[in-house]
């Protein structure tokens, strides 16, 4: 569905990014492409791989189309619920494309762009939201754990997995996604502390989309997350989460440092949830049209399109992508409507990593009762 990237954005970006780490005071987010699609002064000092930007743009466009189609399917009664990621495509695509395929990812519940980049099909992404399975995919195939609907638990899972990596003496890195609201959870703070105390190979990637459902960031915290990182012993980075190239650059640098044995890292990416928290949420009840307009002007997808057009990318590239996007949308609809439910017995198969006698007994009891009813 998407192409695995092997090219890099910058070489020797240490000098550009050093100031982003362990600063005792808030710092401006790192940015390469501004809201108008032009290079910033930092971007002008770095070599830009235009082919990479084109591929990242494809990922973002397809992720946004998945969101549009899934929300429409929910409104038609084909999905019970949908958690939108509109506006957060750059944060997700830029970060996941900075990893190796062998690096494990622990998402929350709206990392749909991440899933697509790891070649998880739209049908598998939608399966859980249609209510036909406990989860949508096998984590062993994509190195992406299933969505965690309980707020913040994925950070503990990621830290535990990173402990195993350290014990195995592997050079893999774990990346876990978390929202700004979840950072107020005790679980997340425990994960930060445990990761730092054990110097574990984990990167915490916070998509600060400005709202924890209806609670703004200004109410949640008095100190920015990238500053709080130092208090846990984590390296901290601050990046424009709507700038896919900046996100890719910062994440690639952070992951390289962790892979080389450096301390675990917290990346705070400033982005915005353009839609509601979920398909059941009405954001007009707690945020203003003026605020939305400010962030719509920073749209990550249109920003990259503007940059590519100014860079002289041929019109045929965009035409081909439109055709691909429309075909992808049709596949999303078809895969969703073809999803059927699996037997309840599958729940027992997925409870433990290894066969478990209690699960076997309960599964047999279920089948015996089902047979007697039939």
N, C-alpha and C positions, 0 to 999 in steps of 0.2 A: 504493500500500500504506500509506503514511504521509503525513501532511500537512506541507507545507513551512511552517515557522514564520516569521512576519514580526514578531511582537510581541516586546517586550523585557521583561526582569525588573526592571531598575532604571534609573533616570536619575540621572546624576551620582554614580556609585559610587566616584569617585576617592578620596574621603577615607576610605572604608571599606577600600579595597584598597591604599592606598599603603604601609601597613606590611608588606604581603606581599612587597615587592620589595627585593632586594639587602640583606637583613638579614645581618649577619655572624654571627649566632647562630641556632640552630634556633628556629622559631616554631610555635605551634599551628596546625593546619590551619583554614582559613576554613570556617565552617559557617553555614548558614541554617536548616535543618531538622534537629533532633537525632534521636537513635535512637528516641525515643518518638513522633515525628511532630509535635513542637511547635516553634514558632519560637524560635530562640536570641535573645539580646539584639541581636546584629547583624541578624538577620532582622526583628526588630520595628521596626528603624529604616528598613527598606527597603520600598517599595511592592511588593506581590506580585501578579503577574498569574496569577490562578487558572486562567484558560483555558489559558495556557501550561503550567502544571503538569499539567493534565489531558492535554494532548497529549503531553508528555514521558512521562507515565505509560503511555499507550498504546504508545509506542515501546518502553519497557522491558518491558512485559508480552509483547509479540509477540517481542521478542528472546529472552526467557527461554523462551518456548514453542518457538522454533526450536531452542534448545539441547536441550531435553528430547526433542523429536522426532528430532533428528539423532543423539543418543546412542542412542536406542532403535533407530534404523535401523542404526547401526553394530553394535550387539549382534545384530541380525538378519542381518548379513552384507551389508547394502545399501551400506554405506560401509566403506572400508578403515581409515579413521582419522578421529577427530574431536577438535578442540581446543576445549574448552569455555570459555565466557566467563561462566558463572554467577557472580553476585556483582559483576560489573564493568559491569553495564548502565548504571548512573548515570554512571559516568566516561565511557563512550562516547557515550551519548545526549546528555548535557549539553554535551559539548564539540563534537560534530559539528553540533548545532543552533545553535551560536553562530557558525557560518561562513556565508558566502555559498555558493550552489551552484557558483559559478565558482572558488572556492578549491580548490586541489588537496590531496588527502589521500594519504599514503603509509603504509599499515598494516603491521603485522607479520603474524600469522597467526590471531589470534582476535578481530578487530574485526568480528564478525558484526552487532552492533547498528548499527555505523557503516554497513556495507553496506546494511542494510535501510533506514536513514534516507535514504540516497542512491538509493533506489528500485531497488536491485539485487535481482532475484528470488531466492527461496529456492533454486530449481533452479540458478541461476548460482553461488550461494554454495557449493552442495554438489557441483558438477560436479568440482572438483579433488579433493575428498575421496573421491569415488566412483572416481576414477582413470580417467576417460574423456577428460580434456583436461589440457593443461599449466596452464591457468588458466581461470577461470570467466566472465570478462566483458571487455568492451572498455573500457579505462580512459578513452577519449575521450568515452564516452557519459555517465559518471557523475563524472568527475574524481576517481576513486578508482583508484589504481594496484593492480595485482594483488597478492595476498598474497606477502610475502617470507618464505620458510621458512628462509633462512640468517640467523642471528641478527644483527640490527642493521644489515643492509645497506640497509634502507629509509631510514635517516637520511642516508646518503650520497646516495642517489637524491633525497631531498627537498631536500638542500642544493644539489645540482646543478641541480635544477629551479628552485629559488629564485634561483639565479644567473641563469638565463635570464629570469626575471621581472624582475629588476633591470635586465638589459640591455635588455629590452623597454620599460622605464619604465612597467610596469603597476602597479596598486595591489592586485593579488591577493596573498593570503597563502597559504603552504604550511603544513599541519599534518601532523606525522608522529607516529605512536604507537610507543612503545617500552616494554618492560618493565624492571623494576628490575634483573634479571639482565643484560640486554643492555647496561646502562650500564657494565658492567665490560669490555666489548669495546673493542678499539682503534679499530675503525671508528666507533663511536658518539662516542668522545672526539674523534676527528679531525673528525667532522661538527660537534660543538659548537664546536671551535676555528675551523674554516673559516667557519662561519656568523657567528661573532662578529667575526672578523677582517675579513670582507667586509660586515658590517652587513646581512645578508641577511634578507629577509622570511619567516622560518620560525619556527614554534612547535613545540618538542619537547614532546610530551605523554606523561609517564611514568605509566603505570598501575602503581604500586607495590603489587603484590598479595601482598607479603611473602615470596614464595618464588620462587627461580629453580630450577624443577623441585623438587629436594629440598634446596636450599641456602637458609637463611633470610637475610633482609636483614641481620640483626645480624652474620652471618659475612661477608657480601659487602663491607660498607663501614663505616667508622668515622664518616664525616661525612655527614649527610643530603644528598640530592640537591639540594634547594632551596637549601641553603647553598653547595654546590659550584658552583652556577650562576655565582656572582659571580667565581669564579676563572677562568672562561672568558670573562667579559665579557658574560654573558647576564643578562637580568632573570629573577628566580626567584620563583615563586609556590608556595604550599603550601595545598592544599585537601582537604577531606574528600571523597574520591572516591566515597563512598556516598551523598552528598547531591547529587542531580541539579541542584537549583536553585543550590547553591553552585558546582558545576562550571560550569554555564552562565554564571553571573555572572563568575567569574574568567576563563574562556576568552574571553568576549565582551570584557572589559576588556583582556586581554592582546593579543588579535587587533587591537583598535582601535588600540592603541599601536604595534604592529608595522606596521599598515597606514599609519599616519601618519608612518612613517619612523623609529620608535624601534628600539632594539636587538632582536635575536632573543631568544626567551624559552624558558625551561624551566618547565613546570608539573609539579609532583609531586603526584599525586592518590593519597591513601592509601585503598586498597581491599583486597579479599581475593578470592582464587580459591577459591570454595566447593567446587568439584569438583577432580579431579586435573588434572595438567598436560595430559594427553591421555586418550583412551579406553584407552590402554595403561598408564596410570600408576595405582598404588595409593597414595594420599596417607596412608593409615593407617600406612604403614611409616616415615614421617618426621615426622608431626605428631600432636598429641594431640587427643582428643575435647574436652577442656576448651578448648583454643585455638579449635577449630571452633565451639563453642557461643558463645564470646564474640563471634565475628564473625557468626554467624547472627542474634544479637540486633541487629546493625547492618544487617541485610538492606536493600539499597537499594529494593527493590520494595515490600516490606511497609511501609517507612517512609513512602513517598509515599502509599500507600493509606490509612494511618492519618491522615496530614495532610489528605487530601482528605475523608475521612469526618468528621473533626473540623471541617472548614471548611464542612460542610453540603451537600456535593455529593450530588445525588439518587441513590437506590438504582438507578434505571433506568440511570444512566450505567454502573454496574458490571455490571448485567445485560446491557446491550448489548455491553459489552466482552467479557464471557465468551462470548457467542455469536460475536462476531467472532474471538476467539482460537481457538475450536474450528474454525471454518471455515478459518482460517489454517493450523491444524495439519493439516487434511485436505489442503490444497493443498501443504503441505511434503512430505507422504508421496507424493502423486501425482506431483509434479514430480521428486522423487528417483528414483522407480521408472521414470519415463519417459525418464531420461537414457541416451543411447547414446553410443558412442565415435565420435570424429571420426577421419578418416583420418590416418595418420602424416605424410602430406605437409604437413599444416597446420603442423607444427613449423617447416618451412623458411620458411613465409610469415610467421612471427611472430618470427624471429630478428633481423631488421633493420627499421628504420623505413621504409627505401626499398628497392625491388627490388635484389637483389644477385646478380651473375653466378655466384658460387660456389654460392650457395643454389639458384639455378635449375638449375645443372648437377647438383647432388646430388639435387634433387627429381626431375629427369628420370631419373637413374640408378636411383632407388628404383622409379619407375613401370615402367621397362624390366625390372628384375629381378622385380617383382611379376607383370608380364605373362608372363614366361617361365616362372615357377613355375606360374601358372594354366594 
